Amino acid sequence: MAIRHVISIAVLPGTVMIAVPIWIAQRQGVRFAPPTDIQATLICVAGAILLAVGAFLFGWSLFYFWSRGRGTLAPWDPPKTFVVAGPYRYVRNPMITGVILVLLGGAGVVRSRPHLAWAVLVALINAVYIPLIEEPMLEERFGAAYRKYMKSVRRFLPSLRPWSLE
Protein backbone atom coordinates (compact mmCIF):
# COMPACT_ATOMS: atom_id res chain seq x y z
CA MET A 1 0.00 0.00 0.00
CA ALA A 2 2.82 2.44 0.85
CA ILE A 3 4.47 1.91 -2.54
CA ARG A 4 1.15 2.57 -4.31
CA HIS A 5 0.81 5.84 -2.39
CA VAL A 6 4.36 6.96 -3.14
CA ILE A 7 3.90 6.25 -6.86
CA SER A 8 0.55 8.05 -7.06
CA ILE A 9 1.90 11.07 -5.13
CA ALA A 10 5.03 11.27 -7.28
CA VAL A 11 3.10 10.99 -10.54
CA LEU A 12 0.19 13.34 -9.84
CA PRO A 13 0.68 16.04 -7.20
CA GLY A 14 4.46 15.65 -7.40
CA THR A 15 4.34 16.70 -11.02
CA VAL A 16 1.76 19.46 -10.51
CA MET A 17 3.11 20.93 -7.25
CA ILE A 18 6.85 20.34 -7.62
CA ALA A 19 8.12 19.41 -11.10
CA VAL A 20 6.15 21.96 -13.12
CA PRO A 21 6.76 24.87 -10.71
CA ILE A 22 10.51 24.07 -10.75
CA TRP A 23 10.41 23.95 -14.55
CA ILE A 24 8.54 27.30 -14.64
CA ALA A 25 11.09 28.86 -12.26
CA GLN A 26 14.02 27.64 -14.36
CA ARG A 27 12.42 28.62 -17.65
CA GLN A 28 11.32 32.06 -16.45
CA GLY A 29 14.34 32.81 -14.25
CA VAL A 30 12.16 33.04 -11.14
CA ARG A 31 14.04 33.04 -7.86
CA PHE A 32 12.97 33.89 -4.35
CA ALA A 33 14.06 37.34 -3.27
CA PRO A 34 13.34 38.70 0.18
CA PRO A 35 10.54 41.28 0.01
CA THR A 36 11.68 44.88 0.00
CA ASP A 37 8.42 46.74 0.60
CA ILE A 38 5.16 46.29 2.49
CA GLN A 39 3.18 45.05 -0.52
CA ALA A 40 5.75 42.38 -1.38
CA THR A 41 5.94 41.40 2.29
CA LEU A 42 2.15 41.01 2.54
CA ILE A 43 2.04 38.94 -0.67
CA CYS A 44 4.89 36.76 0.57
CA VAL A 45 3.30 36.21 4.00
CA ALA A 46 -0.15 35.52 2.50
CA GLY A 47 1.52 33.08 0.10
CA ALA A 48 3.26 31.28 2.95
CA ILE A 49 -0.04 30.96 4.82
CA LEU A 50 -1.86 29.63 1.73
CA LEU A 51 0.98 27.20 1.09
CA ALA A 52 0.88 25.88 4.66
CA VAL A 53 -2.91 25.56 4.72
CA GLY A 54 -2.88 23.85 1.33
CA ALA A 55 -0.17 21.39 2.34
CA PHE A 56 -2.05 20.57 5.55
CA LEU A 57 -5.34 20.07 3.68
CA PHE A 58 -3.65 17.89 1.06
CA GLY A 59 -1.94 15.74 3.70
CA TRP A 60 -5.11 15.43 5.78
CA SER A 61 -7.07 14.34 2.71
CA LEU A 62 -4.42 11.85 1.69
CA PHE A 63 -4.47 10.33 5.18
CA TYR A 64 -8.23 9.76 4.94
CA PHE A 65 -7.97 8.23 1.47
CA TRP A 66 -5.43 5.79 2.85
CA SER A 67 -6.91 5.10 6.30
CA ARG A 68 -10.65 5.13 5.52
CA GLY A 69 -10.85 4.57 1.78
CA ARG A 70 -8.05 2.02 1.47
CA GLY A 71 -6.96 3.52 -1.84
CA THR A 72 -4.77 6.22 -3.31
CA LEU A 73 -5.37 9.59 -4.91
CA ALA A 74 -4.72 8.08 -8.35
CA PRO A 75 -7.69 7.48 -10.66
CA TRP A 76 -6.22 4.05 -11.47
CA ASP A 77 -6.20 3.05 -7.76
CA PRO A 78 -9.09 4.91 -6.09
CA PRO A 79 -10.41 4.35 -2.56
CA LYS A 80 -12.52 1.23 -2.17
CA THR A 81 -15.06 2.88 0.11
CA PHE A 82 -16.86 6.22 0.04
CA VAL A 83 -14.87 8.64 2.22
CA VAL A 84 -16.95 11.29 4.01
CA ALA A 85 -14.80 11.81 7.10
CA GLY A 86 -12.15 14.35 8.02
CA PRO A 87 -11.77 17.11 5.43
CA TYR A 88 -14.37 15.46 3.18
CA ARG A 89 -17.04 16.59 5.66
CA TYR A 90 -16.23 20.20 4.72
CA VAL A 91 -15.44 20.06 0.98
CA ARG A 92 -15.86 17.39 -1.72
CA ASN A 93 -12.39 17.84 -3.21
CA PRO A 94 -10.08 18.80 -0.37
CA MET A 95 -7.04 17.35 -2.10
CA ILE A 96 -7.51 19.52 -5.18
CA THR A 97 -8.33 22.52 -3.00
CA GLY A 98 -5.09 21.84 -1.12
CA VAL A 99 -3.09 21.55 -4.34
CA ILE A 100 -4.50 24.83 -5.66
CA LEU A 101 -3.76 26.58 -2.35
CA VAL A 102 -0.18 25.25 -2.44
CA LEU A 103 0.26 26.55 -5.99
CA LEU A 104 -1.26 29.93 -5.19
CA GLY A 105 0.83 30.14 -2.03
CA GLY A 106 4.02 29.26 -3.86
CA ALA A 107 3.26 31.91 -6.49
CA GLY A 108 2.81 34.44 -3.68
CA VAL A 109 5.98 33.48 -1.83
CA VAL A 110 8.13 33.95 -4.93
CA ARG A 111 5.80 36.66 -6.29
CA SER A 112 5.68 35.04 -9.72
CA ARG A 113 3.02 35.68 -12.36
CA PRO A 114 3.97 32.55 -14.35
CA HIS A 115 3.42 30.48 -11.19
CA LEU A 116 0.11 32.25 -10.60
CA ALA A 117 -0.90 31.43 -14.18
CA TRP A 118 -0.03 27.76 -13.52
CA ALA A 119 -2.21 27.75 -10.38
CA VAL A 120 -5.12 29.25 -12.32
CA LEU A 121 -4.67 26.71 -15.14
CA VAL A 122 -4.69 23.80 -12.67
CA ALA A 123 -7.84 25.21 -11.04
CA LEU A 124 -9.55 25.58 -14.44
CA ILE A 125 -8.59 22.08 -15.57
CA ASN A 126 -10.05 20.63 -12.37
CA ALA A 127 -13.15 22.83 -12.62
CA VAL A 128 -13.85 21.09 -15.95
CA TYR A 129 -12.50 17.58 -15.24
CA ILE A 130 -14.18 16.98 -11.90
CA PRO A 131 -17.83 17.66 -12.84
CA LEU A 132 -17.53 16.12 -16.32
CA ILE A 133 -15.50 12.99 -15.57
CA GLU A 134 -14.79 12.35 -11.89
CA GLU A 135 -18.19 13.08 -10.36
CA PRO A 136 -20.18 10.90 -12.81
CA MET A 137 -17.79 8.01 -12.07
CA LEU A 138 -18.20 8.52 -8.32
CA GLU A 139 -21.96 8.75 -8.69
CA GLU A 140 -21.95 5.47 -10.59
CA ARG A 141 -19.78 3.77 -7.93
CA PHE A 142 -21.47 5.10 -4.80
CA GLY A 143 -25.02 5.89 -5.99
CA ALA A 144 -27.55 7.72 -3.85
CA ALA A 145 -25.09 8.38 -1.04
CA TYR A 146 -22.82 10.30 -3.39
CA ARG A 147 -25.74 12.21 -4.94
CA LYS A 148 -26.83 13.30 -1.46
CA TYR A 149 -23.25 14.27 -0.64
CA MET A 150 -22.96 16.32 -3.86
CA LYS A 151 -26.09 18.27 -2.95
CA SER A 152 -24.86 18.97 0.56
CA VAL A 153 -21.11 19.64 0.27
CA ARG A 154 -19.45 22.19 -2.00
CA ARG A 155 -16.96 21.05 -4.62
CA PHE A 156 -13.93 23.29 -3.87
CA LEU A 157 -14.72 25.88 -1.21
CA PRO A 158 -14.88 24.41 2.29
CA SER A 159 -17.90 25.15 4.43
CA LEU A 160 -17.54 26.14 8.06
CA ARG A 161 -19.87 23.42 9.31
CA PRO A 162 -19.11 19.71 8.82
CA TRP A 163 -21.57 17.52 6.95
CA SER A 164 -22.64 14.03 7.96
CA LEU A 165 -24.03 11.25 5.77
CA GLU A 166 -26.60 10.31 8.44
C-alpha positions as CSV (number, residue, x, y, z in Angstrom):
1,M,0.0,0.0,0.0
2,A,2.8,2.4,0.9
3,I,4.5,1.9,-2.5
4,R,1.2,2.6,-4.3
5,H,0.8,5.8,-2.4
6,V,4.4,7.0,-3.1
7,I,3.9,6.2,-6.9
8,S,0.6,8.0,-7.1
9,I,1.9,11.1,-5.1
10,A,5.0,11.3,-7.3
11,V,3.1,11.0,-10.5
12,L,0.2,13.3,-9.8
13,P,0.7,16.0,-7.2
14,G,4.5,15.6,-7.4
15,T,4.3,16.7,-11.0
16,V,1.8,19.5,-10.5
17,M,3.1,20.9,-7.2
18,I,6.9,20.3,-7.6
19,A,8.1,19.4,-11.1
20,V,6.1,22.0,-13.1
21,P,6.8,24.9,-10.7
22,I,10.5,24.1,-10.8
23,W,10.4,24.0,-14.5
24,I,8.5,27.3,-14.6
25,A,11.1,28.9,-12.3
26,Q,14.0,27.6,-14.4
27,R,12.4,28.6,-17.7
28,Q,11.3,32.1,-16.4
29,G,14.3,32.8,-14.3
30,V,12.2,33.0,-11.1
31,R,14.0,33.0,-7.9
32,F,13.0,33.9,-4.3
33,A,14.1,37.3,-3.3
34,P,13.3,38.7,0.2
35,P,10.5,41.3,0.0
36,T,11.7,44.9,0.0
37,D,8.4,46.7,0.6
38,I,5.2,46.3,2.5
39,Q,3.2,45.1,-0.5
40,A,5.7,42.4,-1.4
41,T,5.9,41.4,2.3
42,L,2.2,41.0,2.5
43,I,2.0,38.9,-0.7
44,C,4.9,36.8,0.6
45,V,3.3,36.2,4.0
46,A,-0.1,35.5,2.5
47,G,1.5,33.1,0.1
48,A,3.3,31.3,3.0
49,I,0.0,31.0,4.8
50,L,-1.9,29.6,1.7
51,L,1.0,27.2,1.1
52,A,0.9,25.9,4.7
53,V,-2.9,25.6,4.7
54,G,-2.9,23.8,1.3
55,A,-0.2,21.4,2.3
56,F,-2.0,20.6,5.6
57,L,-5.3,20.1,3.7
58,F,-3.7,17.9,1.1
59,G,-1.9,15.7,3.7
60,W,-5.1,15.4,5.8
61,S,-7.1,14.3,2.7
62,L,-4.4,11.9,1.7
63,F,-4.5,10.3,5.2
64,Y,-8.2,9.8,4.9
65,F,-8.0,8.2,1.5
66,W,-5.4,5.8,2.9
67,S,-6.9,5.1,6.3
68,R,-10.6,5.1,5.5
69,G,-10.9,4.6,1.8
70,R,-8.0,2.0,1.5
71,G,-7.0,3.5,-1.8
72,T,-4.8,6.2,-3.3
73,L,-5.4,9.6,-4.9
74,A,-4.7,8.1,-8.3
75,P,-7.7,7.5,-10.7
76,W,-6.2,4.0,-11.5
77,D,-6.2,3.0,-7.8
78,P,-9.1,4.9,-6.1
79,P,-10.4,4.4,-2.6
80,K,-12.5,1.2,-2.2
81,T,-15.1,2.9,0.1
82,F,-16.9,6.2,0.0
83,V,-14.9,8.6,2.2
84,V,-17.0,11.3,4.0
85,A,-14.8,11.8,7.1
86,G,-12.2,14.4,8.0
87,P,-11.8,17.1,5.4
88,Y,-14.4,15.5,3.2
89,R,-17.0,16.6,5.7
90,Y,-16.2,20.2,4.7
91,V,-15.4,20.1,1.0
92,R,-15.9,17.4,-1.7
93,N,-12.4,17.8,-3.2
94,P,-10.1,18.8,-0.4
95,M,-7.0,17.3,-2.1
96,I,-7.5,19.5,-5.2
97,T,-8.3,22.5,-3.0
98,G,-5.1,21.8,-1.1
99,V,-3.1,21.5,-4.3
100,I,-4.5,24.8,-5.7
101,L,-3.8,26.6,-2.4
102,V,-0.2,25.3,-2.4
103,L,0.3,26.5,-6.0
104,L,-1.3,29.9,-5.2
105,G,0.8,30.1,-2.0
106,G,4.0,29.3,-3.9
107,A,3.3,31.9,-6.5
108,G,2.8,34.4,-3.7
109,V,6.0,33.5,-1.8
110,V,8.1,34.0,-4.9
111,R,5.8,36.7,-6.3
112,S,5.7,35.0,-9.7
113,R,3.0,35.7,-12.4
114,P,4.0,32.5,-14.3
115,H,3.4,30.5,-11.2
116,L,0.1,32.3,-10.6
117,A,-0.9,31.4,-14.2
118,W,0.0,27.8,-13.5
119,A,-2.2,27.8,-10.4
120,V,-5.1,29.3,-12.3
121,L,-4.7,26.7,-15.1
122,V,-4.7,23.8,-12.7
123,A,-7.8,25.2,-11.0
124,L,-9.6,25.6,-14.4
125,I,-8.6,22.1,-15.6
126,N,-10.0,20.6,-12.4
127,A,-13.1,22.8,-12.6
128,V,-13.8,21.1,-15.9
129,Y,-12.5,17.6,-15.2
130,I,-14.2,17.0,-11.9
131,P,-17.8,17.7,-12.8
132,L,-17.5,16.1,-16.3
133,I,-15.5,13.0,-15.6
134,E,-14.8,12.4,-11.9
135,E,-18.2,13.1,-10.4
136,P,-20.2,10.9,-12.8
137,M,-17.8,8.0,-12.1
138,L,-18.2,8.5,-8.3
139,E,-22.0,8.7,-8.7
140,E,-21.9,5.5,-10.6
141,R,-19.8,3.8,-7.9
142,F,-21.5,5.1,-4.8
143,G,-25.0,5.9,-6.0
144,A,-27.6,7.7,-3.9
145,A,-25.1,8.4,-1.0
146,Y,-22.8,10.3,-3.4
147,R,-25.7,12.2,-4.9
148,K,-26.8,13.3,-1.5
149,Y,-23.2,14.3,-0.6
150,M,-23.0,16.3,-3.9
151,K,-26.1,18.3,-3.0
152,S,-24.9,19.0,0.6
153,V,-21.1,19.6,0.3
154,R,-19.4,22.2,-2.0
155,R,-17.0,21.1,-4.6
156,F,-13.9,23.3,-3.9
157,L,-14.7,25.9,-1.2
158,P,-14.9,24.4,2.3
159,S,-17.9,25.2,4.4
160,L,-17.5,26.1,8.1
161,R,-19.9,23.4,9.3
162,P,-19.1,19.7,8.8
163,W,-21.6,17.5,6.9
164,S,-22.6,14.0,8.0
165,L,-24.0,11.2,5.8
166,E,-26.6,10.3,8.4
